[in-house]
Amino acid sequence: MSATKLLLTLPLTMVFAYMSLVGVVYLSQRALIFPGASAAPAPEHAAWGENVSIKTPDGETLHGLYNQGTSGKPGVLLFFGNGDRVGNYGFLAQALAARGIGLLVISYRGYPGSTGLPSEEGLLTDGIAAFDWLSARSKSEIVVLGRSLGTGIAVNTAAQRPAVGLVLVSAFLSVLSVAETRYPFLPVALLIRDPFRSDLKITKVSQPKLFIHGRRDDSIPLSSGEALYRVTPEPKQMLIDDGAGHNDIWNNSTVGYVIRFVEALK
């Protein structure tokens, strides 16, 4: 191939390769955002608490695990991270139960035991359905707790329902902003289907709010959580665990912070 033909062909090849990359990212983005989605059935025996089913307004059925709290004590509604499972929260259920506090953890649509396919719109609907179910079932005040991706669902739920408090563990300003930081070479704003704009919704949350974040978090940087905290209205507080990252943020200190926050709301 002559030098002239090479000079003409190389830019076209690079453009084609880039557009192919953009196409792959666009088509696979939900697999990246919702890696825990699976058609696996719910375990026959609950890892902790009681197996429950929750109907959503758009016809899906969500699997959840529920521990009933003591009468007059608040309940906690937990929305977990994108690769997590409801059965992994026995440690938190046990710690809360020791204080008479109930816990409900749901498996999002498309996740094990639940019907449907995950999307931002769908998961936000799941959050509202879970809050309404718990409110009707327990007749107690509800604290909404979100972890990682679940913070986006928690913020939306607290903005639309009368939660008495909101706890955000490893929160982000938005999935859009995190993706833009991670993939600066892609037109993320044009591609993303599930931006989870917590920054636009947190301004409607007037309830007390607790942020917990690991300083060593390399999945959702502390700077993203701090950016959301800055646009969050009072009352609010932020606790930073200097020794924790993203996957080891759940430790005895974090559980203690959550319990003290819940009990202080009274």
N, C-alpha and C positions, 0 to 999 in steps of 0.2 A: 504493500500500500504506500502510495506517495505521501510525502509530508503534507501536501495540500489537502488530500483526502482525509488524512488523519486529523488535521486541524478542524476540518468541517464535521467529521464524525464524532470526535471526542465530546464536544459540548452537547450534542444530541443524545449521546449515550448517558452522559451525566444527568441530563434533564429527565430522561426516561427512568433511570435508576431512582432518582429522587421522587418522581411521581409514583413509582411503584411502591416506594417506602411509605409515602403518604397514604396510599390506598390500603396497604397492609395495616397500618396503624389505625386508620379509620374503621376498618372492618373488624379488627380484633380488640378494639378499645374496651368493650364491655367484659371481655375475658380478663383484661388487665385490671379493671376497676372492681370486678366482682369475682375474684378467683375462688371464693368459697362456694359458689353456686354449684349445686349438684342435684341430680334427680334421686339421690339415695333416700329411702324411707326414713321416718323417724325411728330411733331405737325403740324396741318393744318395751324395754324397762327404762324408766327415767333415771338419769345419772344422779339427779337430786330433785326434790320437789315433786310436783304433779304434772303429768302430761296434759296439756290443754290445747284446744283448737279455737282459733279466732277467725271469724268471717270478715272479709273486707267489703266495702261498698261496691267494688267492681267485680265481685264474685270469686275472689281467691280465698283459699283456706290456709291459715298460718299455723304452724306448730310452735308451741312454746312450753317452757317449764315455769312453774309457779309455786312459790312458797307463800302461804297465807301468813300475814303478820298478826300481831296481837291487836285486839280491838282498841281503837283510839290512837294507834301508832301509824305513822305514814308508811307508804309503800314506795319502793323504788322500781322504776321501769327502765330497763337497760337495753340499749342498742349497741351491739358489739361491732368489732372491726370487720373488714371485708373478707377476711379469710378464716373467721372464727366459727365456733359452734356453741349452741346453747348449753350443751353438757359440760362445757369447760368452766362454768361459774359456780360450782359447788362450794368453793372456798369462800366466795363472797356471800352466797346464800346462807352458809353456816354462820359467818361472822355477823351478818345482819340479823339473823334469827335469834342469836344470843342476846340481842338488844330489843327483840320484839318487832323488828322491821321486816316487812315482806319484800319479796323480789319477784318480778316477772321479766323473763328474757325471751324474746321471740326470734324465730328463724325466719328471715326475710323471704319473700316470694322467690322461688327458684332455688332456695337453699334447702338442705335436707329436711324432709317432712312437710314442706310447704309447696303449694302449687304455683304455677306461673313462671314468668321469666323476670329477672331483675332489671330495673331501670331506676333512674332518680325519681321519676313521677310515681312509679310503683312503690318504691321503698318509703317515700314520704306518705303515701296513702296507708301503708302498713303501720307506720308510726302512729298516725291518728287513730286507726282502728284498734291498735293495742292499748292506747291511752283510754279510749272510750270503754273497751272491754274491762280494763282494770278498774276504772272508776265505777262502773256498774257492779262489778263483782265484789269489790272490797269496801266500798263506801267510805274510804279513807283518803286523806290527802296524798298526793303523788309527787315524788321528786323524779325528774327525768335525768337519766345518766347516759351519756354517749361516750364511746371510745373510738378514736380514729375515724373511719368512715362514718361510724354511728353518731359522731358529733353533729354531722350535717342533718341527720334525721332528728336528733334530739333538739337542735335549735329550732327547726321548723315546727316540731310538736309543741315546744314550750311557747312559741310565738302564736300558736292557734288554740291552745288549750290551757286551762287554769292550773298548771303545775305550780307547786309552792316553791320550787327551787330547781336549779339546773346545774348539773355537774358535767364538765367537759374535760375528758382525759385525752391528751394528745390531739388537740383540736387544730383545724386548718382554717385559714382565711377563706379558701374555697378550693375545691378540687382543681378548678381551672388554674388558679395561681400556682399550685404545687406542680401541676403538669407543665406549665409554661417554664418554670424554673428547671425542671428535670429534662425537658426536651426543647431547648431554646432554638434549635434548628428547624422546628416544625411550626406550621401555622395553627397552633393548638386551639386558639379561640374560634377558628373556622371549623375545626374538626370535631371538637368535643360535644358529645351528646348529653352528658350528665355532669354539668359544671358544679353542682352543689354550692350555690352562692350563699354560704353562711354569713358572709359580710353584709349582705343586703337584708337578711332576716333577723340578725341578732339585735338590731336596733328596736325591734318590736317586743323584745323580751325584757319586761320590767322586774321580773322576779329576782331574788338573790341568786348570784352565779359564782361557782367555784371552778377555776381552771387549774388543771394539774398537767405538768409537762416535764419530760426528761430532757435535761440539757444535752445529752448525747444522742438524741433522736436523729437518725439519718434517713428516716422514711418521711416523716412530717417534721421538718426543722422547727426548732423552738421559735425561730423568727416568724414563722407562719402563725403559730399560736399566739405570739405576742402581738402580731398585727391585728388578729381578730379581737384580742383583749382590748387593744387601744380604741377600737370603734364600738365597744360594748358599753352600754349605759350602766351607771351605778344602780344598785349595789353590786359589787364584784370584788373578787380577790383571786390572786394567782400564786400558786405554789410550784416552785421549780425543784425537781429532784436532780441534784448535780451528778449523781452516780448512775442514773437510769437512762436507757435509750428508748427505743420504740417497743420492743417485744418483752422487755423486763420491767415495764412501768408498774405492773400490778405486783406490789410487794406489801408488806405489813404496814408500812407508812401510808401508802396510798389508800388502803382499806380503812385505816384509822382516820385519815382526812375525810373520807366520804361519810363515815359514821358520825363524826363530830359535826360536820356540816348539816347532815340530816337532822340530828337531834337539836342543833342550835336554832333551827327554823321555828321551833315551838317557843 
